[in-house]
Amino acid sequence: MKSTAVRLAAGLLAACLVTACGAGSKSAARPSSTDVWAVVDGREIKKDDVEKVYRRVAQAQASSAEDTMTAKLSLLNELIVQDILVARAAALKVEVTEAELDAAFSDRKKNMPEDAFQKELAARGLTSDDMKSGLKRELLAQKVVDREVTSKISITDQEISDFYNANKAQFNLAEPAYRLAQIVITPDRGEITNRQQDDATTPEAADKKAAFLMEKLKAGAAFSDVARDYSEDPQSAPNGGDLGLVPLSALKQAPPMLRDAAMKSQPGTVSHVAAGGAHTLVLVIAKEEAGQRDLQTAGLKDGIATSLRAKREQLLRTAYLTAARSEASVVNHLAKQIVDAQGKSPAMAPMAPGK
């Protein structure tokens, strides 16, 4: 049963717990038992690994057998990719220090009191060591992506200039506009694309998450980093929450609280807007007057560079992960079972010999 009053951060559960699995013993591609759901380069990912993750991230309401198995198959695919990245971390001699692990663990707890945190862990059948072990694997995987993808992205002045010249009309404002960024938090489960796979699924969790993120921002965390890590808006989160330029006429059509948060705030200000159990943290980056802007306009070059970098990083990340998986020896026994059972839930029954 999920205790909403002391619900652990979704990032700690949906990310940390996913990463806690997949460190099984070496084996051949053929499973050593019916409990092996996948084998990655000889490393087993077992049914219990996926089941533990599912119990901690699934919603409380009942789901159909098909929905449940679809979710578990998706989690298994995430575990497969992460297992490959963790193996690459060892080959690249990428490590996570104890200080980094402790800092990340503290961050994921979202300042939850220790007694409430331990009570929730016990309710979920976990220990702090379980959580730290999973978080370490997550950090290792992220470090590999940072090293092999993020660090290799560079945008030149020529590329910025070329983009500006090819899209000059885009920078000719017919009316005043506001460059805005947002972090969205909802009390419902939705499509999550943030880096921490963090999702508040109750009003209480959303309230706690909003307060936690405001504290991070007040402490000096970069808005774009917090948005990429925690925002629940699938469109803007990958871009650091950046919404680009919003024309004044469009802004006037926004809900009054959001409109006022943008129009009445100075650039650099973050406003917290709450309505209907949802929260939006709004950053006013700049206010622009009508007319043609050039590359000397404050913030324009940085804005173009950020947009180009985000698109290139997303492309390279997708290609890198796709290539990494294609180069690995992966046998997804659960997927094969589902195909053989024509979409039923074969994992509930013993695996046939040789499958």
Summary of the structure (lengths in Angstrom):
residues: 355
radius of gyration: 22.6
end to end distance: 34.6
largest distance: 71.6
contacts: 1085
relative contact order: 0.15
helix: 53%
strand: 14%
